[in-house]
Amino acid sequence: MKAIDLSVEIAGLKFRNPVIPAAGPPVRNGEAILKCAKGGAGAIVTKTISVKAAEVPRPCMAKTKSGFLNTELWSELPPEQWIEREYRIARTTKLPLIISLGYTAEQIAELAPKVKPYADALELSTHYLGSDTKPMENAIKAAKETGLPVIIKLSPNVPDIKLFARAAVSAGADAITAVNSFGPTFGVDIETGMPYMGSKEFYGWLSGSAIKPIALRCVYDIVRTVNVPVIGVGGVESGNDAVEFIMTGAHAVGVCTAAILQGPKVFGKIAGEIAEFMARKGYSTVDEMRGLALKHIQKLEFRTYPVPPKIDEEKCIGCGLCAMSCPYQALNIVEKVARVNIEKCFGCGLCMSRCREVGVNAIRF
Ligand SMILES: Cc1cc2nc3c(=O)[nH]c(=O)nc-3n(C[C@H](O)[C@H](O)[C@H](O)COP(=O)(O)O)c2cc1C
């Protein structure tokens, strides 16, 4: 069996594996950061700080059926405490330390020199910078004054993420993190009739698996537009999710919601699952998988005629999930095996994804 190397390099920093925390509660102070390192994170990204401690509305987090809501802002700890205490503790992990800062150029110019002694790179949040690229560009230029690598974290809420990616790289960004939480959104706890979030307008920002397709689309757009490493963030909770981001072109993945819900061991769990996938598919480095989807896309023909699926009769367990959800009634279970009626099949592809849901993989196109 080939040896598996999970290490990746981003902006000159070597990560032991591509699974890192995304800024949020799992990296809210020094002690929490130690737990992420112990839990197997490949590098550390710290909770965003700004020039003042945040006054966080409460309640500020809710797990709902359709996704995770938060209205947490940036760190509730003052920057002085991070500089005097939390970053020192974080440094003891010996992992690459990416310090997240927000937001305007003036705030970054004030904070960046103070955190520089502890940072291997800076990540800048653009969450409150609006839909014009200029404030982001100025923030990047202010951060670049430190001489540290600068990673810009983009929001999925901007009208054209390609425009932001281009502007960020022109302003000097060395890498891009995509994306922050999606919103605004709203939700009500029907047991009490109360809104989940305690923010001024009762809005929350959505994260977790609900935003994964949005995050993947953003990564896809960015990697087609600029040539810097991308850290994919949004709904990563398993090795398969991480591989999907890597095949879309990401160098690494950030995890926040899954680390809140499952605890800091999730980093090592996801890294282990990536390694298992690589072993199964015969990959020995993460680089070998990166951008595989983009290579396929270049060769794919646009087609509007149906190609019916092929059923692997050996693998099919006759569960009937494909037949139940086929909108064209083109699938039937006959003698415990799925059969396709080619006359009826629209070639929509749904059956393949349903089969994959139960881990059987008996349907191919
Ligand atoms: C409770 C909470 C707090 C967050 N705080 C920050 C933050 O301080 N800075 C930041 O850049 N992103 C912050 N985020 C966004 C996450 O880093 C991440 O981009 C987003 O949640 C999507 O990833 P996920 O689906 O793995 O959570 C926060 C997210 C959550 C859920």
The ligand as an SDF file (V2000), in Angstrom:
LIG
                    3D

 31 33  0  0  0  0  0  0  0  0999 V2000
  -20.8900   30.7010   16.1850 C   0  0  0  0  0  0  0  0  0  0  0  0
  -20.0360   31.1130   15.0250 C   0  0  0  0  0  0  0  0  0  0  0  0
  -19.0870   32.1180   15.1900 C   0  0  0  0  0  0  0  0  0  0  0  0
  -18.3060   32.5260   14.1140 C   0  0  0  0  0  0  0  0  0  0  0  0
  -17.3510   33.5020   14.3000 N   0  0  0  0  0  0  0  0  0  0  0  0
  -16.5640   33.8750   13.2660 C   0  0  0  0  0  0  0  0  0  0  0  0
  -15.5220   34.8230   13.4380 C   0  0  0  0  0  0  0  0  0  0  0  0
  -15.2620   35.3300   14.5240 O   0  0  0  0  0  0  0  0  0  0  0  0
  -14.7990   35.1680   12.3410 N   0  0  0  0  0  0  0  0  0  0  0  0
  -15.0100   34.6160   11.1160 C   0  0  0  0  0  0  0  0  0  0  0  0
  -14.3030   34.9500   10.1630 O   0  0  0  0  0  0  0  0  0  0  0  0
  -15.9730   33.6850   10.9330 N   0  0  0  0  0  0  0  0  0  0  0  0
  -16.7330   33.3030   11.9650 C   0  0  0  0  0  0  0  0  0  0  0  0
  -17.6860   32.3310   11.7750 N   0  0  0  0  0  0  0  0  0  0  0  0
  -17.8540   31.7190   10.4510 C   0  0  0  0  0  0  0  0  0  0  0  0
  -17.0970   30.3940   10.3650 C   0  0  0  0  0  0  0  0  0  0  0  0
  -15.7100   30.5840   10.5190 O   0  0  0  0  0  0  0  0  0  0  0  0
  -17.3430   29.7130    9.0050 C   0  0  0  0  0  0  0  0  0  0  0  0
  -16.8530   30.5320    7.9780 O   0  0  0  0  0  0  0  0  0  0  0  0
  -18.8210   29.4070    8.7420 C   0  0  0  0  0  0  0  0  0  0  0  0
  -19.4820   29.0570    9.9320 O   0  0  0  0  0  0  0  0  0  0  0  0
  -19.0050   28.2890    7.7130 C   0  0  0  0  0  0  0  0  0  0  0  0
  -18.3270   27.1110    8.1060 O   0  0  0  0  0  0  0  0  0  0  0  0
  -19.0500   25.8720    8.8920 P   0  0  0  0  0  0  0  0  0  0  0  0
  -20.2200   25.4740    8.0730 O   0  0  0  0  0  0  0  0  0  0  0  0
  -17.9820   24.8440    9.0400 O   0  0  0  0  0  0  0  0  0  0  0  0
  -19.4670   26.4410   10.2200 O   0  0  0  0  0  0  0  0  0  0  0  0
  -18.4780   31.9190   12.8480 C   0  0  0  0  0  0  0  0  0  0  0  0
  -19.4220   30.8980   12.6970 C   0  0  0  0  0  0  0  0  0  0  0  0
  -20.1820   30.4790   13.7620 C   0  0  0  0  0  0  0  0  0  0  0  0
  -21.1810   29.3670   13.5590 C   0  0  0  0  0  0  0  0  0  0  0  0
  1  2  1  0
  2  3  1  0
  2 30  2  0
  3  4  2  0
  4  5  1  0
  4 28  1  0
  5  6  2  0
  6  7  1  0
  6 13  1  0
  7  8  2  0
  7  9  1  0
  9 10  1  0
 10 11  2  0
 10 12  1  0
 12 13  2  0
 13 14  1  0
 14 15  1  0
 14 28  1  0
 15 16  1  0
 16 17  1  0
 16 18  1  0
 18 19  1  0
 18 20  1  0
 20 21  1  0
 20 22  1  0
 22 23  1  0
 23 24  1  0
 24 25  2  0
 24 26  1  0
 24 27  1  0
 28 29  2  0
 29 30  1  0
 30 31  1  0
M  END
$$$$
